[in-house]
Every structure is written in structure tokens, then in C-alpha cells.
Amino acid sequence: MTTHIAGIPLEEWKALYRQLDRFAHLAPWQWMEEAQIFGVQDPETGTVHYISIVGGEDELPVLLLFSGDEGWHTYWTLMEFAVEAGTIPDEVAFTMPMLIATWGEEDSLLPAERELIRELNITPTPWGWPVVRDFRPGWAPWYPDREGVRLLTLALKEGLHVAEHLRDMDTDTLLKHLEQGEVLVRVPRQQDDGIHWENVWYPMPEEEEQPYRIRIPADALDQLRHMLPNLSEVQVDFFMLPTGVQEEEDERPYIPFLLLVVDGESGEPLVVDLLRVQESIRHMYEHLPGRIVQELVKAQVRPARFRVRSERLQALLEPVAQELNAELVKSSSLRALDRIRIHLLEKIVGAGEGMPQGMFSVQPTNQSNPEQN
């Protein structure tokens, strides 16, 4: 069997692009809104994958796929940013797992995709060339693996059934049920002659808080605890860099994160550390306080106060501040740190080419989360 990108059989790519073509010709974004989210149950795993269709006069059409209960909450997190800011920042979009199918200019295609599209004799639609992307935290958006190709093919196929049903019925049906705590799910039923699909209203997934399991090396914390406070304040920030790092040609680029710890009075940088996602982004966050403690020990610095910008960093550093009997302040302004941050970003971005080719932001329009109404 002929294989192509990532060793995926050519027939599976053909099936995906066939569904993309059908989807483009139907153009369901003309009557559907992104808040009309629905689900498709995976016949192989039983997982419910949630789908939103985005598009409009000033937007490229996009189908977004989020997997499982975590995916459901990821979707509404993205919508909250869209409502509050009118757009989804790259630092949010690129740390949320999802699959997307969209259309765009030829320069949004990766080189391997151009070759595949030529081989399959695919032509552009009025919205541009078909583009499929796997968004994985800590990595540049890239073409999907075999499982991603299967899921996008399934989502497009069953999504067309839902879109046609809504076009012919009441397009507000999904929103009305969402307000009542229900979401439409396409469910496969195995029968003698194969799988038959039916629409079932499922209760919306409940949100479950998953607190971070913070890991701090006991020996490093003990060393810092036995030091006398010798600095009035350190300012701490941790953020994704607007650049991708590609170690080998045709390899998926990773996105580095930068840890900055700066003397709040002198502005002297104490810690400048590049990190990358290894196991998961949650794993990286859980180990971040330990990394900060270890670096402070190396620098022989015990601050009386930590000043941070984000709620996440505040939550992560709270156990450290308690152990050191230090003040922990959340502030929108980190002047000493930002001078270093701006200087480093100019050097890093100026030395590179920014985000890898084929990267783009997902920018849904304003909608509210029915769970919050």
C-alpha cells in the first residue's frame, strides 16, 4: 500500500481530502455558528469528540475538533478568550490540544502537503487550499498523524450529516439544548449490515477541577529555607516564545518556553532558562516551582517577596512562598522584568524566522458559554 506523509497510506489521505471537498461544497458555516457545538462518538474507542464549525464573511472557514471531556472544556476556554479579547492569543491556542480543518493561501501549506496535494490532483476552493493541522501543546501546529487523519475524516463526514439536518430544521436547536445542559452527539450503532448512526442528546460534561500536583525537590527547598532573606523582591514570569525550533529538516518544530527571574530592584536577571514540553504541558507546569527553587539556590538568593503576573504562576508559587514565609503578589506590571523580557524577545525573534510556516491563529467570533449563563 502506498504511503505518504508520516507513513500514512495514500488512500487514507484521499478519504480525508474527499470529505474536505464535500465539506467545502456544502459550506455549512453559512448557517452554523461556532457556539453550535456537537459531538461524534468514536466507533473505535467510544470517546466523544466535540466539533465546532467557524466561518463568516471576514473569516476563513474552520472545523475544530476537541477530544473527550477535556476537549469540551478546552473549547469553552477558547471561547472565553474570544469573548473577552475578541481573539485567541497564540500562547493560548498553541497550548490547547485540538485538530482543525480549514482553507487558506498556498503559503500556509507545509512542503510535504504541497507534494501530496499535487499527487492527488487537488484544486483550490473559493476559500483557498485545504489545510489540516494538529495543535499539540508545546509543538508547532503540524499535519496530523494517522490517528488525527482518521478523526478528522470521521468528524467531517458525520459533521456534514449534522449540518444538513440543522439546515433543513431549526438552526437554533443546538443552542436551545445547550442552554438546557444537553449536547447533540452522533452515536454509532452496530447492526447486522454495519454501523448505523443516530442523533442522541447527551448531558454536557461536568467541569472537574484538577489541581496541579506540584513537585519541589526537598533538598533544594531545605537549602533555600535555611538561607536568610537577602533580596527584597524577585519578579517571575514564564511564557511561550513566539518562535519554533526545528532541529532537523521536515521534523515538527517545538515551541520553547522562557523562565525569567529578575531582581525587582536592580533589574538584574537572576534566572534565564529555556524549557520545552517533555511529557505534557501540565507536567512542565507541575515541575516549574521546583525548577525555580533550584535556580534560586544556585544563585544564592532567598527573596522576601515574589511578584508575578499570571494567576497560574501565582498558584504554582504559593507553596514555595508559604515554605519561605515570603510575600506573593500578583501584579499586571513587572517593570524590572519586562525590560529584560523585551530585550530578550528582540534578540530571539530577530535571530529566527518567527513561527514556522503553516502556523495561524484560530479566531472565533464572540459567543457565550451556556454553562456560565
C-alpha positions as CSV (number, residue, x, y, z in Angstrom):
1,M,0.0,0.0,0.0
2,T,1.4,3.4,-1.0
3,T,2.3,5.6,2.0
4,H,2.9,9.3,2.2
5,I,3.3,11.9,5.0
6,A,4.2,10.3,8.3
7,G,3.8,6.9,6.7
8,I,0.1,7.3,6.4
9,P,-1.4,5.2,3.5
10,L,-2.3,7.4,0.5
11,E,-5.9,6.0,0.5
12,E,-6.4,7.5,3.9
13,W,-5.3,10.9,2.8
14,K,-7.6,10.6,-0.2
15,A,-10.5,9.8,2.1
16,L,-9.7,12.9,4.2
17,Y,-9.4,15.2,1.2
18,R,-12.6,13.8,-0.3
19,Q,-14.5,14.8,2.9
20,L,-12.8,18.2,2.9
21,D,-14.1,18.7,-0.6
22,R,-17.6,17.7,0.3
23,F,-17.5,20.0,3.3
24,A,-16.2,22.9,1.2
25,H,-19.0,22.5,-1.3
26,L,-21.7,22.3,1.4
27,A,-20.2,25.3,3.2
28,P,-22.2,24.8,6.5
29,W,-20.5,27.8,8.2
30,Q,-23.0,29.9,6.1
31,W,-25.8,28.8,8.5
32,M,-24.0,27.5,11.6
33,E,-22.3,29.3,14.4
34,E,-19.2,28.2,16.4
35,A,-21.3,28.0,19.6
36,Q,-23.5,25.3,17.9
37,I,-21.1,22.6,19.2
38,F,-22.0,19.0,18.8
39,G,-20.3,15.6,19.3
40,V,-19.4,12.5,17.4
41,Q,-18.8,9.3,19.3
42,D,-15.7,7.4,18.0
43,P,-16.8,3.9,16.9
44,E,-13.3,2.5,17.7
45,T,-12.8,4.0,21.2
46,G,-16.1,5.3,22.4
47,T,-14.6,8.7,23.0
48,V,-16.9,11.6,22.2
49,H,-15.1,14.2,20.0
50,Y,-16.7,17.7,20.0
51,I,-16.9,19.7,16.8
52,S,-17.4,23.4,16.2
53,I,-17.7,25.0,12.7
54,V,-16.4,28.5,12.4
55,G,-16.7,30.9,9.5
56,G,-18.1,34.2,8.2
57,E,-17.6,37.0,5.8
58,D,-14.3,38.1,7.3
59,E,-13.1,34.7,8.5
60,L,-11.7,31.6,6.9
61,P,-14.0,28.5,7.4
62,V,-12.7,26.2,10.1
63,L,-13.8,22.9,11.6
64,L,-12.4,22.4,15.1
65,L,-12.2,19.1,16.8
66,F,-11.7,18.6,20.6
67,S,-11.5,15.2,22.2
68,G,-13.3,13.9,25.3
69,D,-14.4,15.8,28.4
70,E,-11.0,17.7,28.5
71,G,-11.7,18.8,24.9
72,W,-15.1,20.1,25.8
73,H,-13.6,22.3,28.5
74,T,-10.8,23.3,26.2
75,Y,-13.3,24.6,23.6
76,W,-15.1,26.8,26.1
77,T,-11.8,28.1,27.5
78,L,-11.0,29.2,23.9
79,M,-14.5,30.8,23.6
80,E,-14.0,32.8,26.8
81,F,-10.8,34.3,25.4
82,A,-12.6,35.1,22.2
83,V,-15.4,36.8,24.1
84,E,-13.1,38.8,26.4
85,A,-10.3,39.7,23.9
86,G,-12.0,39.3,20.5
87,T,-9.3,36.9,19.5
88,I,-7.4,33.9,20.8
89,P,-3.7,34.7,21.6
90,D,-1.1,32.3,20.2
91,E,0.1,31.5,23.7
92,V,-3.4,30.1,24.4
93,A,-4.2,28.5,21.1
94,F,-0.8,26.7,20.9
95,T,-1.2,25.2,24.4
96,M,-4.6,23.7,23.7
97,P,-4.9,20.3,22.1
98,M,-7.2,20.2,19.0
99,L,-7.4,19.2,15.4
100,I,-8.6,21.6,12.7
101,A,-9.5,21.5,9.1
102,T,-9.6,24.8,7.2
103,W,-8.6,26.5,3.9
104,G,-6.0,29.1,3.2
105,E,-3.4,30.5,0.9
106,E,-0.8,28.2,-0.7
107,D,1.9,29.6,1.5
108,S,0.1,28.2,4.6
109,L,0.8,24.7,3.3
110,L,3.8,22.7,4.6
111,P,6.2,21.4,1.8
112,A,5.1,17.8,2.2
113,E,1.4,18.9,1.9
114,R,2.1,20.7,-1.4
115,E,3.6,17.5,-2.8
116,L,0.7,15.4,-1.5
117,I,-1.9,17.8,-3.0
118,R,-0.2,17.8,-6.3
119,E,-0.1,14.0,-6.3
120,L,-3.8,13.8,-5.5
121,N,-4.6,16.5,-8.2
122,I,-6.5,18.6,-5.7
123,T,-7.5,22.1,-6.8
124,P,-8.2,25.1,-4.5
125,T,-11.8,26.1,-3.4
126,P,-13.1,29.6,-3.4
127,W,-11.7,29.7,0.2
128,G,-8.3,28.5,-0.7
129,W,-6.3,25.3,-0.4
130,P,-7.4,22.6,2.2
131,V,-5.2,22.7,5.3
132,V,-5.3,20.2,8.2
133,R,-3.5,20.8,11.5
134,D,-2.8,19.1,14.7
135,F,-2.4,21.5,17.6
136,R,-0.4,19.9,20.4
137,P,0.8,21.8,23.5
138,G,4.4,22.7,23.2
139,W,4.7,22.0,19.5
140,A,4.1,24.0,16.3
141,P,0.9,23.2,14.5
142,W,1.7,20.4,12.1
143,Y,0.0,17.9,9.8
144,P,-1.9,15.3,11.8
145,D,-0.6,11.8,12.4
146,R,-2.6,8.7,11.3
147,E,-5.0,8.8,14.2
148,G,-5.6,12.5,13.5
149,V,-6.3,11.8,9.9
150,R,-8.9,9.2,10.9
151,L,-10.6,11.5,13.4
152,L,-10.8,14.5,11.0
153,T,-12.2,12.2,8.3
154,L,-14.8,11.0,10.8
155,A,-15.6,14.5,12.0
156,L,-16.1,15.9,8.6
157,K,-18.3,13.0,7.4
158,E,-20.6,13.0,10.4
159,G,-20.4,16.8,10.8
160,L,-22.0,17.1,7.3
161,H,-25.0,15.0,8.5
162,V,-25.5,17.3,11.5
163,A,-25.1,20.4,9.4
164,E,-27.6,19.3,6.7
165,H,-30.0,18.3,9.4
166,L,-29.8,21.7,11.0
167,R,-30.1,23.5,7.7
168,D,-33.3,21.7,7.0
169,M,-34.7,22.0,10.5
170,D,-34.1,24.7,13.2
171,T,-30.6,26.1,13.3
172,D,-31.1,27.2,16.9
173,T,-31.8,23.6,18.1
174,L,-28.3,23.0,19.3
175,L,-28.2,26.3,21.2
176,K,-31.6,25.7,22.8
177,H,-30.5,22.3,24.1
178,L,-27.1,23.6,25.2
179,E,-28.9,26.2,27.4
180,Q,-30.7,23.2,28.9
181,G,-27.5,21.3,29.5
182,E,-27.6,18.9,26.6
183,V,-25.3,18.4,23.6
184,L,-26.1,16.6,20.4
185,V,-23.9,13.5,19.8
186,R,-23.8,11.3,16.7
187,V,-23.7,7.8,18.1
188,P,-22.8,4.6,16.1
189,R,-24.9,1.5,16.5
190,Q,-23.6,-1.7,15.2
191,Q,-26.2,-3.7,13.2
192,D,-26.0,-6.8,11.0
193,D,-25.4,-4.8,7.9
194,G,-22.8,-2.5,9.5
195,I,-22.7,0.7,11.5
196,H,-25.8,3.0,11.6
197,W,-25.7,6.4,13.1
198,E,-28.3,8.2,15.2
199,N,-28.6,11.5,17.0
200,V,-28.7,11.4,20.8
201,W,-28.9,14.2,23.3
202,Y,-26.2,13.8,26.0
203,P,-25.8,15.8,29.2
204,M,-22.9,18.3,28.9
205,P,-19.7,17.1,30.5
206,E,-19.3,18.5,34.1
207,E,-16.2,20.6,34.8
208,E,-13.8,18.9,37.2
209,E,-11.0,21.0,38.8
210,Q,-7.7,19.2,38.5
211,P,-5.3,20.9,40.9
212,Y,-1.6,20.9,40.0
213,R,0.5,18.2,41.8
214,I,3.5,20.5,42.4
215,R,6.8,18.8,42.6
216,I,9.6,20.5,44.5
217,P,12.9,18.7,45.4
218,A,13.0,18.6,49.2
219,D,16.8,19.1,49.4
220,A,16.7,22.3,47.3
221,L,13.8,23.7,49.3
222,D,15.5,22.8,52.5
223,Q,18.7,24.7,51.4
224,L,16.7,27.8,50.5
225,R,14.7,27.6,53.7
226,H,17.9,27.7,55.8
227,M,19.2,30.8,54.0
228,L,18.4,34.3,55.4
229,P,16.3,36.5,53.1
230,N,18.8,38.6,51.1
231,L,16.7,40.2,48.4
232,S,13.6,42.3,48.9
233,E,11.8,41.1,45.7
234,V,12.1,38.9,42.7
235,Q,9.8,39.2,39.7
236,V,9.0,36.0,38.0
237,D,7.4,35.3,34.6
238,F,7.0,32.2,32.4
239,F,5.8,32.4,28.8
240,M,5.9,30.8,25.4
241,L,8.3,32.3,22.9
242,P,6.9,33.4,19.5
243,T,9.2,31.1,17.6
244,G,9.5,27.5,16.7
245,V,12.7,25.5,16.9
246,Q,13.2,22.9,14.2
247,E,16.2,20.6,15.0
248,E,16.1,18.7,11.7
249,E,14.6,19.4,8.3
250,D,11.0,18.1,7.9
251,E,10.8,17.5,11.7
252,R,8.0,19.0,13.7
253,P,9.3,22.2,15.4
254,Y,8.8,22.6,19.1
255,I,7.9,25.8,20.9
256,P,10.2,26.8,23.7
257,F,9.1,28.5,26.9
258,L,11.2,31.1,28.8
259,L,11.5,31.3,32.6
260,L,12.6,34.7,33.8
261,V,13.5,35.6,37.4
262,V,14.7,39.2,37.9
263,D,15.9,41.2,40.9
264,G,12.9,43.6,41.4
265,E,15.1,46.5,42.5
266,S,18.2,46.4,40.4
267,G,16.6,44.7,37.3
268,E,19.5,42.2,37.2
269,P,18.4,38.9,35.6
270,L,18.9,36.0,38.1
271,V,17.4,33.2,36.0
272,V,17.1,33.0,32.3
273,D,16.0,29.4,31.4
274,L,14.7,27.9,28.2
275,L,12.3,25.0,28.8
276,R,10.3,22.7,26.5
277,V,7.3,20.4,26.9
278,Q,8.5,16.8,27.5
279,E,5.7,14.6,28.8
280,S,2.9,17.2,28.8
281,I,2.3,20.8,29.4
282,R,0.8,20.0,32.8
283,H,3.9,18.0,33.7
284,M,6.0,21.1,32.8
285,Y,3.9,23.4,35.0
286,E,4.0,21.0,37.9
287,H,7.8,20.9,37.9
288,L,8.2,24.6,37.3
289,P,8.2,25.6,41.1
290,G,10.9,23.1,41.7
291,R,13.0,24.5,38.9
292,I,12.6,28.0,40.3
293,V,13.7,26.8,43.8
294,Q,16.7,25.0,42.3
295,E,17.8,28.1,40.3
296,L,17.4,30.4,43.4
297,V,19.6,28.0,45.4
298,K,22.3,28.2,42.6
299,A,22.0,32.0,42.6
300,Q,22.2,32.0,46.4
301,V,19.1,34.2,46.5
302,R,16.2,34.0,49.0
303,P,13.6,36.7,48.3
304,A,11.3,38.3,50.8
305,R,8.7,38.8,48.1
306,F,7.7,37.1,44.8
307,R,5.9,39.3,42.3
308,V,4.2,37.5,39.3
309,R,1.8,38.5,36.5
310,S,-0.4,35.4,35.9
311,E,-2.8,33.6,38.1
312,R,-1.3,30.2,37.1
313,L,2.2,31.3,38.3
314,Q,0.7,32.7,41.5
315,A,-1.0,29.3,42.2
316,L,2.2,27.4,41.3
317,L,4.4,29.5,43.6
318,E,2.1,29.7,46.5
319,P,3.6,26.6,48.3
320,V,7.1,28.0,47.8
321,A,6.1,31.3,49.2
322,Q,4.5,29.6,52.2
323,E,7.5,27.5,52.9
324,L,9.8,30.6,52.8
325,N,7.3,32.8,54.7
326,A,7.6,35.1,51.7
327,E,5.0,37.5,50.3
328,L,3.4,36.6,47.0
329,V,2.0,39.4,45.0
330,K,0.1,39.3,41.6
331,S,0.6,42.4,39.6
332,S,-0.1,43.4,36.0
333,S,3.1,45.5,36.0
334,L,6.6,43.8,36.2
335,R,8.7,46.8,35.1
336,A,12.1,45.4,36.0
337,L,11.4,42.0,34.4
338,D,9.7,43.5,31.3
339,R,12.8,45.5,30.4
340,I,14.7,42.2,30.2
341,R,11.8,40.4,28.5
342,I,11.6,42.9,25.7
343,H,15.4,42.9,25.2
344,L,15.5,39.0,25.0
345,L,12.4,38.8,22.7
346,E,14.0,41.2,20.3
347,K,17.2,39.1,20.2
348,I,15.4,35.7,20.0
349,V,12.8,36.7,17.4
350,G,15.3,38.8,15.4
351,A,17.7,35.8,15.1
352,G,15.0,33.5,13.9
353,E,12.1,33.5,11.5
354,G,9.2,33.6,13.9
355,M,6.6,30.9,13.9
356,P,7.1,28.1,11.4
357,Q,5.4,28.3,8.0
358,G,1.8,27.0,8.2
359,M,1.0,28.4,11.6
360,F,-2.0,30.5,12.2
361,S,-4.3,31.7,14.9
362,V,-7.9,30.5,15.4
363,Q,-10.1,33.5,15.9
364,P,-13.8,32.6,16.6
365,T,-16.3,35.4,17.0
366,N,-18.0,36.4,20.2
367,Q,-20.2,33.8,21.8
368,S,-21.0,32.9,25.4
369,N,-20.6,29.7,27.3
370,P,-24.1,28.3,28.1
371,E,-22.6,26.8,31.3
372,Q,-21.9,30.3,32.5
373,N,-25.3,31.8,31.7
